[in-house]
Amino acid sequence: MTETRIWTAALLVIGDEILSGRTQDRNVAQVALWLNLQGIRLVEVRVVPDVEAVIVDAVHALTAKADYLFTTGGIGPTHDDITVDAIAVALGVPVVVHPQARAVLEDYYASRGGLNEARLRMARVPEGADLIENRMSGAPGIRHGNIFIMAGVPHIAGMMLEALSGQLEGGRPLLSRTVGCMVPESEIADTLRETERDHAACQIGSYPFFRDGRVGANFVVRSTEQDALDACAEDLVARLAEVGHVATDGGI
Amino acid sequence: MTETRIWTAALLVIGDEILSGRTQDRNVAQVALWLNLQGIRLVEVRVVPDVEAVIVDAVHALTAKADYLFTTGGIGPTHDDITVDAIAVALGVPVVVHPQARAVLEDYYASRGGLNEARLRMARVPEGADLIENRMSGAPGIRHGNIFIMAGVPHIAGMMLEALSGQLEGGRPLLSRTVGCMVPESEIADTLRETERDHAACQIGSYPFFRDGRVGANFVVRSTEQDALDACAEDLVARLAEVGHVATDGGI
């Protein structure tokens, strides 16, 4: 087995609306699933308020922990949108108007009342940044080195991710295979632990559920190697059968 | 205006399933909304994997930042449930079997095949802990000082929160009032900023949306003072009218 470098990312979700419970975050799962496909592992998420000093600290901490940092939120036109300023402070660079972003916004707002001062805020970037395309609403995302600054609105963030697909250096994508079983996980905990121990290239997560008054669990096997994944999942099904439980390959 | 102490909380979401994108987190919003009602402000959330050293670091960092720390996830019976062990390490105390938790589990599993070693794992607590009631599935949550260790399954975590309602010292609940308007937020950014500036006890967040091909935004005014909140929201409606926009009190 060749040793493979593991590429890592952190996600910084910026916004009082998430911390107040007003908005249900959708970006963590979306970014995580996209990163899996790029062969990059999401190792930490932080959610912080729209406070510059707090954002700056989080950017410093997370860029030290992971190869890539993604942020969502706080890049709109209003007074509470301070992500660009905070990241510029964290990087120690000034904020500048990006000429291409300005052109994109001029074009987008030509038929929508023109570019005012608030809208021009969305052309501001930390000096040295490139743009991430946003076909949805004009205002682009921003890439500065290994930092990716994206919108908070999930479908706009999703389009920015799409624009970045295949652009980032990553390792092998993380594969998964799910085995489901109508059994309380507490009854087969030993089987899970022993199966994981005997398949070094795999991890097994156990996710219980209640459905129609019955208890069950899905066991998610994860690996970067297809052969190891399949062997582990099939072994788990066999071991569950040995202790009297019929498992469903593919999950329940 | 009397100066009021602001009570703060942090939330640590523990689980590979969130970082892999397999599970959509529901606990951040649930905990945030519950904290608002207790007069406690959620100031930071972190999501970390099922790795002891990472959990220990996060517990140290977050207990230093906030009055209360809540955790969700990793307290089940399987090998990947390591939250109790990690928090015990962070606190520098041993893990012990809590006699009352053991009794609760014995009772719960009496008609479900009995208490085995895996199930007994759910009676383990950091020494010195109290229990948080869980009427749903037997296994209790755990309170150790100002650290609250809860289940990852959202409706079980929700019941544990309910059991804690009114038990924590907090300040005044954060109140909010929403004003909606079918206007691009970039057109009235100045109005928002000036209104917020003139109402020191309030914050205004701007949350744009797209609906039926049109653009609008909800402006959420937040304050711990009802009078200040109402004055700010009404002033915002009046100022929006001055610049030609009909706003809907209560939001859109």
Interface residues (C-beta under 8 A of the other chain):
Chain A: V13 D16 E17 I18 L19 S20 G21 R22 T23 Q24 D25 R26 V28 A29 Q30 V31 A32 L33 W34 L35 N36 R41 L42 V43 E44 V45 R46 V47 V48 P49 D50 V54 G76 P77 T78 H79 D80 R112 G113 N116 E117 A118 R119 R121 M122 S137 V153 L174 S176 P184 E185 S186 E187 A189 D190 L192 R193 E196 Q203 I204 G205 S206 Y207 P208 F210 V220 R222
Chain B: V13 D16 E17 I18 L19 S20 G21 R22 T23 Q24 D25 R26 V28 A29 Q30 V31 A32 L33 W34 L35 N36 R41 L42 V43 E44 V45 R46 V47 V48 P49 D50 V54 G76 P77 T78 H79 D80 R112 G113 N116 E117 A118 R119 R121 M122 S137 V153 L174 S176 P184 E185 S186 E187 A189 D190 L192 R193 E196 Q203 I204 G205 S206 Y207 P208 F210 V220 R222
